[in-house]
């Protein structure tokens, strides 16, 4: 409706010009509402505009396709890189359980530390790429800041002692609050800020962590050090991947931690900033939205896959029979050696259909199931195991390098007993075997009742 008097209709058509060119015309038709029935028709050439719009549409499709290819590549790279690291870290952990000479143990420690460092680097690179592709899985929920920063400080106290730096933590103080965040990712950010504050400090220096509410219903978590400080013109370079400024050259690092931390903070709806004075120190802080404390968990609730006590040792009785459905030979050999530590019997299947057949035939005490299988995805194998009456009650533990929270929740909801991410934590798997063995034991019979006393006389 135009000026309360006219109605307008627009249409776009493609037509051939008299000179042979194709043009795009946009026609506007207006009918006057004065009852005269008069139509006003206006036509204009919008060929250039239409071409620009078509170019933009193609650019958008190309960008979406490139993002999809990048995401698929990242997923594949994550699996391909973690698979050999699973063998390196797994066998290193097994060797640590053996009796070794001091020289052997030191060599093994170097192998283990190098593999852990490589895994951390791979994780950071993949996380940054996933954030840039808007494909980073996050599980946002109310998170206790006091718990996260308390755990981070305890983890880094040995590093602080090594560098001669004193850690100060304001607990409970302003940190006794909840923020809307992914717990694992918030811990990753806090650990990075604290470790940087320790490494880029001087012997006898200090690091302080404080929390304070700020405007906009947010909480600020601040990490302050007494290091050499950072020049203001270097602030933005701090958050560029692999970029290391002069103040950082002397310390070990890759230049990824702060870049990833800022992206993680922004992905959780927050910010990460810095202030510094040369010769006095620096303060890095992350701000996140405050949240209400979650409801108290139901009494007796436990995390999926854990038992009441995983350190109780192997229960007495016949050894466990474990079926491992895994197509990677080194990973299969690693599982085999772990099971030997538990005196468990291994049945292996490198093809999913064979695994299904063996599960129905042998009814093992536990099934270890890899997700990246040929011919049939591990998730479909789990569904078939649960649908078959002969295998529906067998505990199934998922083994995978793809540890997305949404995927874990989905698999646990489909009946998986637990989810163990690769590279495997040997102690975690041994503890799970202990729990399965303990559950298999029959309940102890009640103690005998004392005989009633015989009446006298």
N, C-alpha and C positions, 0 to 999 in steps of 0.2 A: 504494500500500500504506500503510495507516494502522496504526501501532503493531504492525506485523507481523501484524495480525489481519483487516483489512478492505481491500476494493478499492473505489475511488470513481470514478464517471463523472459528468461535468457536461455539461449541455446548456442552450442558451439558445433560448427561443421567444418569438414575438410573438403576443399574444392580446388579444381584446376584453373589457374589463371589463364587469360588469353595468350600469354607468352609461353605457356607450357609448364610453368612452375606450379607446385602444390602449395596452397596457402590455407591457413586456418582462420576462419571468420567467426566472430562472436556477434550474434544478433540479439537485440533487445526489442521486445514487442510490448507496447503499452496500450491499454484500452481505457479511454476516458470514461468516467462514470457519470457523465452528464446526460446519459441516455441517447447520445447521438450515434453511438456505435462506431465512432471513429477509432482506427488503429494507427498508432505511431510506431514505425519500424526504423530502428537505427542499426547499422552494421559497421563493425570496425575490424581491421586486420590485426590479429593477435598472434601471427606466425612466430615472431621472435620469442614472445612470452611462452607460447606452447612448447617451443623447442627447449627453452630453458627449464621449463617444468619437467619435460621428458628426460632431460639430462640429469636433473636432480633425482628423479625417480630411479633412473638406472644407477646413479651413484649410491643411492640408499640401498638398493638391492645388492650391489656389489659389496658395500660395507657390511651388510648383514651376512652375506655369504662368506666374506673373509673372516668375520667374527666367528661364524659357525665352524669354519675350517680350523681356525686358531684354537677354538675350544676342544675340538676333536684331537688336534695335534697335542695339546697340553695333556689331555687325559691319557693319550697313548704314551707320551713321553714320561708322565708320572709313573705309569706301570713299568715301562721299559727300564727306567733308571733305578726304581726302587727294588726291582726283582734281583739284580745282582747284589745290591747292598743288603738285601735280606739274607743272602748266603754269607756275605762277609761278616756282618754283625752277628748273625746267628751262630756261626761256627766259632767266632771269637769269644762269644759269651760261654759257649760250651767248653772251650779250652781253658777259660778262666776257672772252671770248676775242677780242673785237674791239678795234680801236684807238679809244679813247675819250678825250675831254678830261678834265681833272681834275674838272671840275664834273659831267660825266656819270658818271664812275666813282664819285664820292662819292654821287650820287643812286642809282645802281644798288646800291651797297653798303648804303644804307639800306633799299632794297626787299628785298634778299637777307636782311639781318639781321632785318627785321621778319617775313618769311616763315618763317625758321628758328625764331624765337621762337614764332610762332603754331603751327608744327608741334610744337614741344616741349610747348607747353601742351595741344594736342589729345591728344598721346600720353599725357601724365600723367593727364588727366581720364579717358581711355578705360582706361588701366591700372588706376586706382583702382576704377573701376566694374567692370572685369573681375575684379579680386580680390574685391570685395564679392560678386559673383555666382559666385565660385568657378570662374571660367572662364579664368583667366590661364594661357596655355601656358608651361610651364617645362621646361627640359631640364637636369635635375640630373646632375652628373658631377663628378669630381675637378678642381678649378680651382686653378691656381698663384696664390697670393695675391701673391707678389712680382711676377709679370708684370702683374697687374691694377692694383696700386697704383703700380707703376713707370710704366705707361702713363698712368694718371690724373694723376700728378704732372707728367709732361712736357706733357700737354695743358693743364694749368692754370698752368704757369709764366708764360706771358704775362699772365694775369689777375693773378697775384701781383705781377709787376713793375709792372703798371699801378696797383695799389693800394699799392705800396711795402711789401709783406709778404714775409718770408723763409720759404721752404718747407724743412722738414727731413724727411728720409725715412730710416727705419731699415731699410736694406737692406744685406746680406740679413737679418741679425738674426733676430728672431722671425717675420718675414714669409716666410721660406724654408720654407713649408709648403703643403699642399693642403687645401682645404675642399670639402665637398659643396655645390655651388651651381650656379646657372645663370650662366655666365660673363658674358653680356651684362647681366643684372640686377645681379650683384655690382658690375660696373664702374659701372653707373648709380648704385648706392647710394654707392660710394666717391667718385665725381665730385661727387655732391650734397653730401656731408659736407665735402669739401675746398673746394668753391666757396663754401659757406656760411661756413666758417671764414675764408676770405679776405675775403668781402664784409662780414661783420659783425666786422671787426677795425679796427685803427687803423694809420695810416701809421707804418712802423717796427716794426710788430708781427711776430709769427711764428706759423707753423702747423707742428705736428709730427705725423707719422703713425708710430705704433708698433704692433707686433703682439706678443701674448703668449698662450701656452696658459693655459686656465683649467680648472676642474674640470668633470667630465662629458664629457671628450674633445672639448672645443671650443676654438676659437681666437678671441681677441678682437682686432679691428682698431680702434684708437683714433685719433681725430683731435682734437687739442688746440689751442686758439687762445688768444691773449692779448687777446681782445676785452673788451667791457664786462661780460660775464657775464649771466646770466639769473636772475631771481627764482624761488625754488622753486615758488611758487604758479602760475607760468606754464608749468611743464614740460608738463603734459598738453595745454595749448592749442597747443603747438608741433606736435602731431601731428593736429590737426583741420584738414581741408582748407579752404583759403582763410582760415584764422584767422591773423592776424599780430599778434604782441604788440608792446608799445611799443618794445622794443630793435630790432625789425626794420623799423620804419616808414621809416627813412631810407634803406634799401637797396632796390635793385630786386628784385622778386620777386612771386610770386603766392600764396605760402602753401601750395603743393602739394607741394614737394619733400620735406620731412620726413615728411609724411603718407604719401606714396607709398613713401618709403624704408623706413619701419617696416613697412608692409604687405608690401613685397617681401621684407624680411628674414624676416618671419613665414611667408610663403608658401614660403620655402626652408628652413623648419624652424629658423630662428634668432630672434634678438631684436635690438632696437635701443633703446638707452637713453641717458640724458644725466645728467651731473653738472655743476654750475656754482657759481661764487662771484662775487657782484657785485663789479665792479672788478678781478677777477683773470683771468677767462676761463672757457671752457667746454670740456668733453670729451664728445664723442659717440662711442659705440662700437657696433659690430655684432658679434655672436657667432654663429658657425656651426660645425657639426660638422666635426671634422678628418677627412681622408680620406687613403687611401694614394695615392701617386703613380701615375698611369696608366702602362701599358706604353708603351715607346718606339714611335713610329710606324714603319711599314715604310719602308725606304729608298726614296726617290723618290716617296713618297706626296704628292699635291697636293690642295688643296681643289677641289671640283667647280667648273668654270667658269673656272679660272684657267690661264693658260699659263705657260711658263717665264719669259717676260719680256714684260709687257704695255706696256712703255714703249719698245719697240724701234722704234716708228714704223710707218707703213703699208708693207707689203711691196710690192715692185714687181710689176707685172702688171696684168691687166684689173681693173676695179672689181668689188667684191662686188655680188651681187644679194641683197637682203634682202626677205623677205615679212613684213609686220607685220599681224597679226590683232588689231585693236583697234577697239572701237566708239565710243570717245570722240574727237571730232574734234580738240580742242586737244592731246590726248596724241599723236594721230597726226601732227599738224603739228609737234610737238616732235621726234618721232622723225625726221621728214623732214628737219628742219634739222640734226639731229645727223649724219645720214647724209651730208648735203651736205659736212660738214666732212671726211668720210672719202672723199668722191668715190664713194660707193656708190649703187647703183640701188635705188629703193624700189618694191615692189609692195605695195599696200595692200588690205585686205579688212576691212570693218566688220561682216561677217556670217561666222559660223564655217564654214558649209557652203561659202561662196565661197572662204574661205581654204583649205579642204581641196582644193577643185578646183584652185585656182591653184598650190598646192604640188605636186600631181601633174603639172600641165601644164608648169610652168616649172622645177621642181627647183632652187630658190634655194640659195645658199650658206649661208643662215641664216634661221631663222624666229623672229621675236619674237612671243610669244603672251601676250595678256592673259588673266586667269582669269575676270573678271566679264563674260562675253559673253552676249548675248541668244540665246535658243533652245537653245543647247548650251553647257554649262559648258566652260571652258578645259581642265580636267583630262580631260574626255572627248575633246576635240580632240587633246590630246597622245596619248591612248591610240590613237586612230584613225590618227594620223600614224605611230606606231610599228608599228601592225599592217599598214599598207599597204606593199607591197614597194617601190613607186616613191618613197616618202618616208621609209622607215625609217632611212636613213643621214643625213638632213639634221639638223644641229645645231638644237635648239630651246631658246631661252632664254625663261624665264617672266618676265613683268612683272606685278607685283601689289602692291597696298597691304597685302594680308594676308600678313604675313611671320612667321606662326607657325612655330617650329622644326619641329614635327611635320609640318606641311604641306610645308615645304621638303624635309625628308628624304624624304617620300613621293614628291614629284614628281621629285626627283633619282633615287630608286630606280626610277621608272617610265621613266627615259630622258632626262629634261631635261638639257641641257648645263650650265645655270647658272640661278640665280634672282636677279633684280634687283628690289629692293623700290622701290616708289614712295613719295615723290618720287624720281625717278631721279637718280643721280649720273652726270653727263655724262661725266666722265673715266673712270668705270668702264666705261660702255658703249663709249666710244671704244677703251679698252684691250682689251676683248673683241673688237671688230671687228679690231683689229690682230692678235690671236691667231688668229682665224679666217682672216684673209688670209694669215698666215704659214704656217698648216697647209696651205693650198690650194696653195702653191707646190711644184713638183716638187723632189725632192732634187737638190742640185748634183751634176753629174757628177764622177767622181774625177779628180784632176789627172793630166795626161799623164805617162806613165813615160818617163824618159830613155832614149835609144837606147843599146843595148849598144855598147861601143867595137869598132871594126873591128880585126881582127887585123893586125899589121904583116906586110909581105912577102907 
